[in-house]
Amino acid sequence: MEGYLGEKDVTQHYDHVRNPGYMSLKYIQMYGSIDGAHHKDWVMDQVARILNGAPVTVREASWSNGHTELRYNVGTSDAYDNYVIECKMGEDGDPEAYEYSIGIAP
């Protein structure tokens, strides 16, 4: 779209980003029906991040014609990193026994 003006951080205006249950359901609602296993892997990874305390930020993108859209971004956390290690751990203690897919964002 022409006339892109950029993005600004508006996280402080959205208290719901600090509610993991709400944000997990929001991600499932927004992206869960997109076709492709790699996209569904991404949704599950985002939910795992949120439920493990990763911060969610909100940015508002705007265009010169007045159009705006909110863009959510999920970070990472120590708890999430440990969760991934646990998911990949094999019964024999091999830290790379299983794969963990972060998927591909839609």
C-alpha positions, -999 to 999 in steps of 0.1 A, spaced: 0 0 0 13 34 -10 21 62 15 34 40 44 44 64 72 59 38 96 51 23 130 50 35 166 49 15 198 15 17 214 19 -12 239 12 10 269 -24 15 256 -32 -22 255 -34 -38 290 -46 -71 275 -11 -79 263 -2 -87 299 -30 -113 301 -14 -146 288 -48 -164 285 -64 -136 265 -34 -132 243 -31 -169 236 -67 -171 225 -63 -139 205 -34 -155 185 -54 -186 180 -83 -165 167 -62 -143 145 -39 -169 129 -52 -204 138 -72 -210 107 -45 -201 82 -37 -231 60 -3 -248 62 13 -269 89 42 -245 91 19 -217 99 1 -237 125 35 -246 141 41 -208 143 8 -202 161 15 -230 186 50 -215 191 36 -180 197 11 -194 222 39 -213 240 59 -181 242 30 -162 256 22 -188 282 58 -189 292 59 -152 300 73 -138 268 65 -101 264 40 -90 238 44 -56 221 19 -37 200 29 -14 172 5 8 151 14 11 115 -1 40 96 -4 52 60 -10 87 45 -46 78 35 -55 74 72 -54 36 73 -39 21 104 -33 -15 117 -21 -30 149 9 -54 147 15 -77 176 50 -91 183 59 -118 208 94 -119 223 111 -147 242 117 -155 279 139 -177 299 109 -199 307 101 -203 270 138 -212 263 137 -238 290 104 -251 276 119 -256 242 149 -274 257 125 -297 276 105 -304 244 137 -314 226 151 -335 254 151 -373 247 146 -399 274 183 -407 273 192 -371 281 201 -361 245 192 -324 242 187 -327 205 166 -359 204 135 -342 191 128 -313 169 110 -282 179 95 -262 151 90 -224 155 71 -225 122 67 -197 97 47 -166 103 18 -161 79 
